[in-house]
Amino acid sequence: MIRALAAFVKALAFLSLTLPLMPIQAALLRFKHPVAKDLPQIYHRMVCRILRVELQIEGIVPSAGLIVANHVSWLDIPALSAAAKVSFVAKKDVAGWPFFGTLARLQNTVFVDRARKHSTGQSRIEMLHRLKAGETLVLFPEGTSNNGRHLQPFKSTFFAAVEGTQIPIVPVTLIYQSQHGLPLTLRQWPSVAWYGDMGLLSHLWAALKYGPLKVRVIFHSALSLSELGHRKALAAAAEMQIRQALAENLHQNSKMG
């Protein structure tokens, strides 16, 4: 009962923050006001406070370039956006989600229709144009979320957006470290990681009941396509850095246990 009440209070605080800001961000985007790039970061920092998500940011946060990260949960979005001024690359289906699709559009998300090659090519062109304009985009190269303890092979398709450029590619590892100061147990993971056929709303409600949650956001050294030669090598190098960081964290947690 206490957890349900806490979840209700968090949900009410989230809506009280979000609903008034949505038309403001829409107007900022419409008139191309520079604050439109700042507001999502300010907003997501406040969302993290409401959800009792503590961020431990490690490494150098990039001001421009392509961020490639492992994908664990919908919580990745506020965590990464609170850490850096970013927009996301997401599958086209997200644009049609009630409420959350609107939030994605308000953060200037690049939507990708992976079922259509022509649309995929247009999305890569949009990514390249925005990266050259100095924006920071976040790509989840696994293509879907997972259980947070393992990493799926990176797809190199969208690394093609940076071919022939000097745009930096920054691997980022998201590690959901602990709840209430203790390492997450296998029983707790489903309340954090959102993957497979889990329903979004039911997972949101379950996640609101738990906390506080500590998340490590590790910004690794930037990679260069010109040094690695081709996008498949770039995808493999980024995957290796993130996989190693996840493995080291699991090893540390096992020693603590």
N, C-alpha and C positions, 0 to 999 in steps of 0.2 A: 504493500500500500504506500509506504514512504517513497519507494523508488518510482512508482507510478505518478505520485504527486510531484516529485522532482522533475520527472520527464515532462509533465504537463507545464510546469513553470518554465522550463527551458524552451519548449515549443512556443509558448506564448511570447516569451522574450524574443525568440527568433523572428516570429511574425511581426511583432511590434517594431523591430529594427528594419526588417526587409521590406515590408509593404510600402512605407513612406519613401524609402530610398529608390524603389524601382522607377517611378515616373521621373525622379530627378536624374538618374543615370540615363534614362531614355532621352531626356532633353539634352543632356551633355553630349551624348553620342550624335544626336541629330544635328547639333550645331558645331560638332567637332571641337568641343572645348577640351583643352589639355587635361583638365581635372578628371575627365572620363577615364584616363589611364590610372589615376591615383585612387579614385574612389573604391574600386574593387578590392584593393589591398587593405585599405582602411576598414572596409566592410567585413572582410574575411578575418581580420584580426579580432574584430568585435565578436564575430560568430564563434571563433575559437574560444574566446573568453566565456561566452554563453554556454558552449558545449563542454567547458572545462578541459579543453585540449591545450596542453603545454607543449610549445615547440622548442626543440633544441636544435638550433641552426648551426651547421658546421661547414667550414669552407668559405669560399668567396662567392657571394651571390652575384650572378651576372646582371648587367644592365641591358643587355641585348644578346640575341642569339637563339639557338634552338636547344631547349632543355628536353632530355629524354629520360623518363623515369619509369620505375616499376609501378604497376597499378594494383592496388590492394582493395580500395574502397572508395565510395563517394566522399569519404573524409579526405582523400588525397587532394581534392579540389580546394577546400578552404586551407589546408595545410600549405600547399604550394603557393596559393595566391596570397596568403598572409606573409610568406617568406619573401616573395618577389613580385614585381609588377608584371603580370603575365596575362596572356590569353591562351586558350586551349585549342587543341585539335581533337575533334570528337566525331563519332559516327553520326551519320545523318539522322538516325532514329531519335537521337537525343533532342533534336530540334522540335520534335513533335510531342515530347513529354509535357503533360500539363504542369504548369508552374515552373518546374525545373528547366524545361526547354526555354522558357522566357528568361530565366536567370542566366542560362548559357549564352543566349543572344546578347544580353546586356553586358556580357564580358567579352563581346566581340569574338566569339568562338568561330573557328574555321570548321565547317561541317563537311564530312567526307562520305560520299556514297561509294562504298567499296565494291558494290555489285556492278557498277558501271565504269568501265575504263576511261571513258571521255570525262566523266565527272571527277574521277580520281586525278586525271591530268590537270583539270581546271583548278582543283584544290591545291595541287602542288604549285601551280603558278601563283595562286593567291598567297600561299605560304611564303614563297620566294619574294614576292613583292613586299610583303609586310616585314619580312626579316631584313631585307635591304633597306627598308625605311627605319630600321633601328628598333623594331619591336622585339619582345621576347615571347616565343611561343613554346608551349609544352606539348610534347608528343608522348603517348604511351605505346611504345613499339611492340609490346606483347599483343596488342589488339583487343585485349579484354582483361578484366581484373582476375586476380587469383587469391589463394588463401594467405598470402603475405609471408609465408615461410619458404616459399620456393619461387623460382623464376621460370617463366616460359620463354622459349626462343624468340628473339627479337626479329620482327619482320623488317626488311631493309627498304621496302617500297618507298616510304616517305622520307627516307634519308636522301632520296634523289632530288628533293627540293633544294638541297645545298650543293649539288654537284656543280663544279666550275666556279665556286665562290670561295671566299675566305671567311665565311660565316662560322663563328665558333659553335661547337656542339658540346654541351655540358651534361654529362651523365649525373643523375641525381638518384640517391637511394632513399626511399621512404621506409623507415623502420618503426613499427608500432611497438614501443619499448615496454611500457608497463601501465598498470592500472593501480591506483592507490599506492604507488611507489614500489610495487612488486612486479616481477616479470610476468607477462601474460602466460596463462596456462592454456593447454589445448582446449579445455572446456570454455575458456573465455574468448578464444579466437573468433568463433562465429558471430559474436556481438560486435566485432570490429571489422573483420574482412567481409566484403560483400562480393560474392561471385556465384557462378553457376546459375541455378534457378531460384535463388533467394529473391523474394519480393522486396521491392524498394521501400514501400511504406512500412511494412512490418519490421524491416531491418532498421529503418530510421527510428522507429519507436523503441525497439530493443536497445539501440545504441544510446538513446537519450536517458535510459535508466542507469547507465553505468558511467563511471568516471571517478576521479579525474584521470585523464589519459595523457601519457607522455609520448610524443612522436619525435623521432630524430629525422631531420631533413639534411642529408649530407650532400653538399655540392662538391663534386669531384673536379679534378683539373680538366680544362677544356681540351677537346680533341679536334684535330684538323683533318679534313678530307684530303687536302693536298699532301699531307704527310703519310696518310694511310693508303692512298691510291684509289680506292673505289668504295662505294657505299656499303657493300657487304662486309668489307673489312672494318669499316666504321661502325656498323651495327654490332659486329662481333666484339670489337674493343669496348664499346659502351656496355654491352651485356656482361662482359667479363668483369669490369669494374664493379658493377652493381651486384653481380652474383657473389663476388668475393666479399663485399661489405656485408651482405646478408648472411653469408656463411660465418664470418667472423663474429657477428652479433649472436647467432645461434650457439656458437662455441662458448662465448662469454656467458650466455644465459645458462647453458648446461653446467658450467663450472660453478655458477652461483647456486644452482639447484642442488 
